[in-house]
């Protein structure tokens, strides 16, 4: 999870109506929907997004990962979409593609790890609280699992105390193809607090810490080759990011 804080530093590209935001981060773990992508190891991530004033945007991110029974060491996300206001709501409609390097040489090389997802996100500001919701659909999930439906809800509260923001998330992911997994779906939750430090003329440093977990039992926390993993358990996480 990531707090929906200020946009941070942005670089305007002439009079094109385009702005570019880049974020470099380092954390104690990198989790995706409650699951550790590094098996509890430190993770580095670089992200950049180009946004037009019309609301159209594209972006990409690359992070260090460590999957069991695979040679992959890097995960890549590429996304694009359109953000716009509708009444009191901000809507975000787009797609994201997930790519994993290294599976072509590991024992999971036939598991088709790459997949894409279409999503709809919405936010609404109510005083100091930002409400968030998301739904995503994936035709063929990681490892050729099948159709995935993902639903998430959350809120971020600008506390006004030392400029801290407190956020919470709850989500459920339904898995239609159960031939590779021991459950038809699972939930995850997380809480996080953080603060942004603005450095004039340079950028923004964002510091956050949180705690998260899933509903997946230890005996059902296994890989596509039924190897027991420690990626679903509850964990504390910390992160520092530089936005410019």
Secondary structure, DSSP 4 states (H G I P E B T S, - for coil): ----------EEETTTTEEEEEEEEEES--EETTEESSTT--EEEEEEEEEETTSEEEEEEEEE---TTS---EEEEEEEEEEEEETTEEEEEEEEEEEEESTTTSTTTTS---EEEEEEEEEEEETTEEEEEEEEEESS-TTT---EEEEEEEEEEE--STT-EEEEEEEEEEES--SSSS-SEEEEEEEEEEEEEEETTTEEEEEEEEEEEES--GGG-B-TT--B-SSSS-EEEEEEEEE-
